[in-house]
Amino acid sequence: MGQTVELKAADGHELDAYVAMPEGQPIGSLVVVQEIFGINSSIREVADAYAEDGFVTIAPALFDRFGKGIELGYDEAGMKQAFELYPKLDPRISLLDVAAGFTKAKEYHESVGVMGFCFGGLMSWLSSTRGSELKMWPKCVVGYYAGGIGKVATEEPGCPVLLHFGTNDSHIGADQVDAVKAAHPEVTMYRYEGADHAFANAQRPSFHPAAAKLARERSLEFLKAHMA
């Protein structure tokens, strides 16, 4: 469904992005930010699905800074490589790549949102709190199980935010969720009983169908409310 395009970040770095187009007039554009596994089939499926819902979707390849075409699975080898690459990801640098995706997204539609998963969830949050520094003003952002968000919980979001967390998340403690809730009672936040980290990813053992379905319904409603 999608195609690969080339982006250029503010620091001159060139990176690929996966773009999926809707049929007919788009509702808006959506930057989809990866987990720590690259622009793999799971992220492409997310992009394709939201394109079917009417959004132009753009998924920038954050791992292109370490090597072109890094696409990891969820087997033992993929997990090992992912956790070797993860410490190399600097949110300040990754935000440049998200901003490059945002700039491209505006070519298709003036109304742009950001959605991310895991590390991408953190990038979604930072797109709201720091985006203006990079000429990035999303209409809204959606973050799924945003890893490390507790460290930046007091930063001020510049647009409506929706966050999804599982109550059984083995990577994100309840203290991080509570920190965001305490600092920003205006942020829309849902916790899914019995759901672990990556509960929305059908390719991972932690997939929780009921939570994933409900979270997606809420995400789509939220995006349409703030972008359409």
Secondary structure, 3 states (H helix, E strand, C coil): CCEEEEEECCCCCEEEEEEECCCCCCCEEEEEECCCCECCHHHHHHHHHHHHCCEEEEEECHHHHCCCCCECCCCHHHHHHHHHHHHHCCHHHHHHHHHHHHHHHHHHCCCEEEEEECHHHHHHHHHHHCHHHHCCCCCEEEEECCCCHHHHCCCCCCCCEEEEEECCCCCCCHHHHHHHHHHCCCCEEEEECCCCCCCCCCCCCCCCHHHHHHHHHHHHHHHHHHHC
